[in-house]
Amino acid sequence: MQIKKIVLYNSKGQRRIVPLELDKVNIITGASKKGKSAIIDIIDYCLGSDECNVAEGIIRKSVDWFALLLSFNKDEEVFIARRNPKPQFNSSNEVYFEVGQSVSLPNIILEGNTTIKAMISLLSNKLGIEDNLHIPSQNSTRLPSEANLRHALTFCFQGQDEIASKSILFHRQNDPFKMLSIKDTLQYFLGVVNENEIKIRNQLTTAKRELKRINKRINEEELIKGDNSSKAYSLITEAIEVGLIDKDEVEGMEENLNEVINLLAVKVDSWTPNYDPSIGESQIDGLQDKLYNLQKQYFDKQQEYALTEKYLKDVDNYEYELFEQKTRLTSLDLFSNPKHNISECPLCQSKLSSTRTPVSDINQSLNQISQELGTSKNEIPKVRKYLESLNDEINAIKNSIILIKDQINSIHSLEQSSNGIRNHSFSQSRVVGRISLFLDSVKLSNEIEDLKVKQHEMEELIGELEYQLSEDEIKNRLESVNFKINMDMTSRSNSLQLEHSNKPIRLDFNKLTVVVDDDEKSIPLYKIGSGENWVSLHVLAHLALHKYFVTNSRPVPKFLVIDQPTQVYFPNTKKEDLKEDIKSLKDEDLKAVNRLFDLMFKFVEEVSSFQIIVLDHADLENKKFQSAVSQRWRGDKALIPLEWEKV
């Protein structure tokens, strides 16, 4: 994003157009009080600042609308105009914009067609600023923040009181809240935090929820396995004693419960009784029938419980998706106006050719989602209550099964003691009976192995997602980026022949300042002497940052506006013509000024698609400087035309 034109409109329908060249150094030179320093505030106001900081005076009195014609990648233009606030107000929310491959400047603007919030969202999207979220550290009281166009503009302005400052490096950094927002969003603009952080955090939440479910299932399976294991091996021992199973058949099965259960099942299926029991036969038959029915009920209830539990989980997931959809729709403040004209676009108020009503559709979707959320919230408690009742029924059936088993065992014991039946066939039948009861109640499954595979996969996924969001990984990336920027600053400093040009220069991202690493110690910006050093280090830092932004396709506007970079050489200049002042400069000062501008010229030649706008008193005689002058405001020439002052 670069600035093609700055446009002012007055109430009489007149326009003042300041054209600028793309991918070039643009110099606006002139005397004091001609409107140069208002340029930054005009651009900032058009691009969504909270207040209009244009100084009170002729500009505020004569201008009705401030406007910019922006260029995006040379194949799209955006025209943005923002109404000058009325005298009793500091801001206006009335914005007019047009988007197209080539936008013609309106002759007059009668009213706005969008809002500041919508405009910022539009430009943030066109810059390529994706969904992002900075979450402060746990000890911080700050709320999470999302980087947008307004944060990106921090790197695009250097006001007159900032370019030569030893205390601050970035635009409006002296505001404590602004300083924190720079720190919070800088990592995003440098690309050291993952651009899909919101998506990754959602994936991480889902993965952790799934791992918790898997762990719960594994614990349940292991409890079942542990309880059944002792019973199974006890029955194997009995079966060996009565000759149902050969001891050699269980060799090597000590660690595999499933093989043991399979062996028991095979022996029960193949066993045929060779005796005719008579004592207690009718009682046992009746109890066996009851036991069979209870076991069937027990199995059916377990199945019903599992299906109901799955349904509850599906409802929870569905409710989560509904909540996500509602959050996204609710965030669109543009569609909340019940009086909206359905024949107009809610964003730009242009006429719609379609008979569809997108606002109604979106609001209807939002209402439907809200109703479904309400329904699910009403249903979930009922389902949970039903699960509790099922669990009570399962426990009751289980207790009945235990009771009947005890009764059957008692009858068998009574038969043996009463009749003295000790024959081998009867002993086998008793063991087979117990094995049959055990097999009816046990769930033979390999699910625990599958669950453990899924558990391992989920743990690896969570580890990878957490690593992508880890502070250590972000720190490593930041150090790598910082090294590249510092190398660029240090190499460019040699061309300026500064006091510390032969020393490493670096950006301190934590303190938001420039530091020179001397042989003995590190010297921060505020301890480095002379205004020439302060200005030069500011320029070096911002050029190095923008080179990184451009080279790595970061979503930051590709322009830098610098106000009065030569002020340290002309501290008291108020003359209309600076020719004599420039000639009176010391030879080394004049060379320093030329070196500073040469640095800017070389930068735009080296870095493609970048624009520098310099606002300055100086009017150097060298050819590059003169060819870069786009406006010269002296005498009757100024930002505000003379005839506007008479209106």
Number of C-alpha atoms within 10 A of each C-alpha: 23 24 24 20 19 22 20 24 23 21 15 12 11 14 20 16 15 15 15 23 16 21 18 20 29 23 25 23 22 25 22 17 13 20 18 22 19 19 20 22 18 22 19 21 23 22 21 22 17 14 14 21 16 19 12 10 8 12 20 18 14 20 21 22 26 22 26 25 23 21 20 18 12 13 9 15 22 22 23 23 28 29 24 29 18 12 10 6 10 12 19 18 16 17 24 22 18 17 14 11 11 14 15 12 17 11 9 14 17 11 13 17 17 20 20 19 13 18 21 17 16 13 19 21 15 16 21 14 21 16 14 19 19 20 13 13 11 7 6 8 8 11 10 11 14 17 22 23 23 16 19 21 18 20 22 23 23 25 23 18 12 24 26 27 18 22 16 22 27 24 20 18 18 13 10 10 10 16 18 13 18 23 15 19 20 20 20 22 20 20 18 18 24 16 16 13 17 14 13 16 15 11 15 20 14 14 17 16 11 15 20 14 12 18 15 12 16 19 12 13 19 14 12 13 19 12 12 19 20 12 12 21 18 11 20 22 15 20 22 17 15 17 14 21 17 13 13 8 11 16 8 9 13 11 9 10 19 17 15 19 22 12 16 23 17 10 15 18 10 8 12 12 11 11 11 9 12 8 15 13 14 10 13 17 12 12 17 17 12 15 22 15 13 17 19 15 16 20 18 13 17 16 12 14 19 13 12 17 16 12 14 19 13 12 16 15 13 15 19 13 14 19 16 12 16 18 12 11 17 15 11 11 11 16 17 16 10 10 6 15 13 17 17 17 18 21 14 17 15 11 12 12 8 9 8 11 14 16 21 15 11 16 16 12 15 19 13 14 19 16 12 16 19 12 12 17 14 11 13 16 12 11 15 14 11 15 18 13 12 17 15 12 16 19 12 12 20 16 12 16 22 12 13 17 17 12 15 22 16 12 17 19 12 14 17 16 11 10 9 10 14 10 10 12 16 19 19 22 20 16 20 24 16 18 22 15 17 18 18 15 15 15 15 13 11 10 12 17 12 10 17 15 11 16 19 12 13 19 14 12 16 19 12 13 18 15 13 18 16 12 13 11 15 18 14 12 17 17 14 12 17 19 14 14 23 22 15 20 25 22 16 18 24 14 14 23 13 15 14 17 17 14 16 18 27 24 23 13 15 7 13 16 20 26 21 22 15 13 8 6 8 14 14 19 21 14 12 16 11 12 18 20 20 25 22 22 29 24 24 25 24 20 24 20 22 22 20 19 18 17 11 11 14 19 23 24 23 26 23 22 20 24 25 23 29 24 19 17 19 16 8 8 15 12 14 13 16 18 13 9 13 18 12 11 13 11 10 9 16 16 12 20 19 18 16 20 19 15 18 20 18 11 20 18 13 11 16 14 17 22 26 26 26 24 27 22 28 25 18 19 12 9 8 14 18 12 11 17 19 17 19 18 20 17 11 11 14 18 20 20 14 11 8 18 11 7 9
